[in-house]
Amino acid sequence: MTIGFRQMTIGALATTLACLWATEAGAKSRTCEGQLWVFERLEGNTAGGGTLNTDPQRISRGIGLIATFEGRGTCKRDADGCRQRAADAIIECARDMWPARSSVGLPASCTNTSGNSIVTRVTLEGIFPGFQNTVLDHSRSFVCCSFNKSAAEVPAIVRIGIIGGTGCVSRDRAKNEVDILGKAVSWHAIDEGAKFQCTKVRQDHCKPPRAPLPGGD
């Protein structure tokens, strides 16, 4: 995976939340990681039909990492239950972020510091000159400037991948996929039928293709 961009944190910082977050005496806590991805939707991978191969090594040229997350869950005994709560917090946060994708702020589910299921970090990935620091513009930069450089409307799929131990991912390994680092990933739909209007985005933000060097192919 060659994203090659410096991380830019927009949400609640883990160090701050750690001071605010408290658990009952004897309670366990466990964490999961999350990754919000936008995928090029190929012919046949339409909303409501077909399947999407989410292995970055095989999917096609179109894949972009939008944001990363860390969630924390607490419980009395079952560590897997703690992780499930952590995963639930990340999924809820990501699903709430998408309807508010044009906003620079975070929804309440991503910043809540109380309860047994919270998100401790949200980081928008990458720096995209000319684009705003929003989920929408980070997605547009991939979809309009990389996935498809000509179509006025480009279809895409948005999913959150949860990474971690059992509870973050299914105990049944057959239900999980494996990322390029060999970690088990559990995928959850955010928007299976996303559509991006790209004409103006390309005019205003996407770099034109580089002219060939003299004497080059």
N, C-alpha and C positions, 0 to 999 in steps of 0.2 A: 504494500500500500504506500503510495507516494503522495501524501497530501502536502507535505512540505511547508506548512504554515505555522507561525507562532500562535500559541493559544491566547485568547483574550477572554478573561473572566468577566461575565456580566451579572452574575447572580450572587446569592449568599455564599460567603466564604466559609470553608469548613472550620477554620480557626475561630471565627466569630460564633458560629452556631454551636460549636463544642462548649462554649462558655454558657450558652443559653439553654442547652438541652440537658435535662436531668431525668433519671429513671428511678423507679422504686428500688428499695434495698433488695439485693439478691437477683435483680433482673439481669438477663443476658442481652447483649446487643451484637448484631451482625450486619455486615454491609454487602451491597451489590453494586456493580458498575453498570452504566447504561450508555448506549451510543445511538444517537439519532442520525439515520442515514436517509438520503434521497437516492433512488435508483432510476435509471432510465427504464421506461416501460416499453418493452419490445412488442412487436406484433404478436398477438396471441396471449400476451400477459395483460389483458384488459381487466378492468374492475369487474369482479363477480365471475371471472372465468380464467382458466389457465393457472399456472403456478409460476412463481418467480424464484429463480436460483439466486440465493443471496450470498453465495461464496464469491468474495471479491476477485478471486483468481479466475473465475469462469463466467461471471455474469455478463460481460460485454464491456465496452469502454465506459459505460455510464454509471458512475457510483461516486457519491460525495458525502463526506462526514460533516454534518451540520453542527452537532453539539455533543458533549459528553456530560455524564451525571454520576453522582454517588448518592446512594440512598442508605438509610440506617433504620433497622427494625429492632424492636425490643420485645422480649417475652420472658416468661418465667422459667421454662425448662427446654422447650424444643428449639434447638438452634436453626433447624430447617424452617420452622415457623417464623423465626426472626427474619431470615433471609427473604421469605415470601412477603413479609410486610415491607421490607426494604425495596423489593422489586415492585410491589404495588404502588409505592410512593413515587418511584421513578416513572412508571407507566402513566399514572394519573397526571403527573407534572408535564410529561411530554405531550399527552393528549390535550391538555389545557393550553399548552404553548402554541399548538398549531392553529387553532382559531384566532389566537392573538398574535399571529406570526409577523404582522407589520408593526408591532409595538416594540419599543426598546426596553420595556419593563417586563417583569415576570408575573405570572398569575399567582394567586394566593397559595395554591397547592404546591408551588415550588419554593415558597419562602416560609411556610408554617414551621414554627420551631417547637411546637408542643405535640404530645401524643406519642404513640408507639410506632408510627410509620411516617418518617420524614425524609426530605431530600436535603442533603448537607452540602451539595455543590452542583452548580450548573455552569458550564463553560461553553461559550460559542467558539467553535474551532476556526482558526484561520483569520487572515487579514485580506480584505478584498478592496483595493483602492477604488474609490468612486461609488461604492455601495454603502448603504447604511448598515449599522451593526444590529441587524435584526435577523430572525430566523427566515423570514421571507426573502430578504436580499441575499443571504448566504445560500439559500436554495436556488434562487435565480442565477447566481453566478455559475453554479454547476450546470443547471438545466439549459440555460440559454446560451452560455458562452462555451460550453464544453460538450454536453451530451448531443445537442443538435444545434448547428450554427446557421440554419436556413429556414426551418419551418416557423410560421407565425405562432402556432400553438403547439406546445410540446407536452405530451403526457408523461407522468412520472408516478412513482410509488414512494411513499414515505413510511418508514417503519422504525421502531425502537428495538434495539437488540439488548437483552439483559445478559450480563456475564457474571459468573461467580460460582459458588458452591451450590449444592442441592438446596432447593428453595428459590434461589435466583433462577436456576434452570430446572427442568424437569428431572425427577429421579429416573424416569424412563429415558435412557440415552437416545433411543430411536426417535424421540420427539424433538431432540435438539439438533442444531447444526454445529459445525466447527469452523471457527474463523482461521485466518491465515497464521495465527500464532498457536493454533492447536487448542484454543480454549472453547469450551462448550458455550453456545449462544442460543437463547430462547427469543424468537422474533414475535413481535406484537404489532398489529396494524395501527397506523395513525391515519393515513389517507391512501387507500388503494387506487383511487381514481383522480389523483391530483392533475391539474392542467395549468400550465404557465403560459401567459401571453408574452411573447419574447421579442417582438419587432422593435418596440421602443427601448427595451432593455439593452438590446444589442447596439442600437444607435447611440445610446447615451453612455454605456459602460463597457461593453465587450471590446477588447482590443482587436483591430483588424488583423487579418493574417499577414505574416511577415513576407515581404517580397523576396523572391529567390536571389541569391548572390550571383553576380555576373559570372557566367561560365558554369554555374551550377546546374544540377538536374531540375 
